[in-house]
Amino acid sequence: MFARSSVTIARAARRTPLVRAYASGHGPSYNEPSGYLFGEKPPAPGTKRVKESWEDIWYYGFYGSLVAFGVLYYFKPDHSVRNWARPEAEKRLDESGREWRYKPTPYSGYPNGIP
């Protein structure tokens, strides 16, 4: 029994190598640092930088969406509970006939009411 288990362990050790070789070779998977910003060499003096095809789409899409969001946020409808419930509550209190508005005292500085 002991001999058989040691043979099984020896066979398993032969099947699994200690160092595995992965199929993801081909050098480093990142851009080597070149010392230039974004890895792009500066243009020669007197020449302009050539834009890539996706850059205009990115600029118009990103900044355009920021402007559109700002406009929509500025003009969004107000659905807060405070502004929705206040007119309804004032109407119900007026109909009930109860005194609910602030009445200043003569000593409050506004004896004729708040302007």
C-alpha positions in Angstrom: 0.0 0.0 0.0 2.8 2.4 0.8 4.7 1.5 -2.3 1.6 2.1 -4.5 1.0 5.6 -3.1 4.6 6.6 -3.5 4.4 5.5 -7.2 1.3 7.6 -7.7 3.0 10.7 -6.2 6.0 10.1 -8.4 3.8 9.9 -11.5 1.9 13.1 -10.6 5.2 14.9 -10.0 6.4 14.0 -13.5 3.2 15.3 -15.1 3.3 18.8 -13.7 6.4 20.7 -14.6 7.8 23.1 -12.0 8.0 26.0 -14.5 5.0 26.6 -16.7 5.3 28.2 -20.1 2.4 30.5 -20.9 1.3 31.3 -24.5 1.3 35.0 -23.9 4.8 35.9 -25.0 5.8 38.4 -27.6 7.6 40.9 -25.4 6.2 43.4 -22.9 2.5 44.1 -23.0 2.9 47.8 -22.4 4.4 50.7 -24.3 8.0 51.3 -23.3 8.5 54.8 -21.8 10.0 57.1 -24.4 10.2 60.3 -22.3 7.7 62.1 -24.5 4.2 63.1 -23.3 1.8 60.2 -24.3 4.7 58.7 -26.2 4.3 61.2 -29.0 7.4 63.0 -30.4 7.0 66.7 -30.8 6.7 68.0 -34.4 9.6 69.5 -36.1 9.8 73.3 -35.8 7.5 75.1 -38.3 5.1 72.1 -38.7 1.8 71.5 -37.0 0.8 68.4 -35.1 -1.4 66.0 -37.2 -4.5 65.0 -35.4 -5.7 61.4 -35.3 -9.1 60.5 -36.8 -10.8 60.0 -33.4 -9.7 63.2 -31.7 -12.3 65.5 -33.2 -15.1 63.0 -32.4 -13.8 62.9 -28.8 -13.6 66.6 -28.4 -17.0 67.4 -29.9 -18.7 64.4 -28.1 -17.2 65.1 -24.7 -17.5 68.8 -24.5 -20.8 68.8 -26.4 -22.3 66.4 -23.9 -21.1 68.5 -21.0 -22.8 71.6 -22.5 -26.0 69.6 -23.2 -26.0 68.2 -19.6 -25.5 71.7 -18.2 -28.4 73.2 -20.2 -30.7 70.3 -19.3 -29.7 70.5 -15.7 -30.4 74.2 -15.6 -33.9 73.8 -17.1 -34.9 70.6 -15.3 -38.4 70.7 -13.7 -38.6 71.1 -10.0 -40.2 68.0 -8.5 -39.2 68.5 -4.9 -41.7 67.6 -2.2 -41.5 71.1 -0.7 -42.6 72.9 -3.8 -45.2 70.3 -4.7 -46.9 70.1 -1.3 -46.8 73.8 -0.2 -49.6 75.1 -2.4 -51.8 72.2 -1.6 -51.2 72.6 2.2 -51.9 76.4 2.0 -55.1 75.8 0.1 -56.3 73.2 2.7 -55.4 75.5 5.6 -57.2 78.4 4.0 -60.3 76.3 3.4 -60.3 75.1 7.0 -60.4 78.6 8.3 -57.5 78.1 10.8 -55.0 80.9 11.4 -51.7 79.7 10.1 -49.9 82.7 8.6 -47.3 84.6 10.7 -48.7 87.6 12.4 -46.0 89.9 13.8 -46.4 91.5 17.2 -46.1 95.3 17.6 -42.7 94.7 19.2 -41.3 92.7 16.4 -40.1 95.7 14.3 -42.9 95.1 11.7 -46.1 96.1 13.4 -47.9 96.4 10.1 -46.7 93.1 8.8 -43.7 92.0 6.9 -43.3 93.9 3.6 
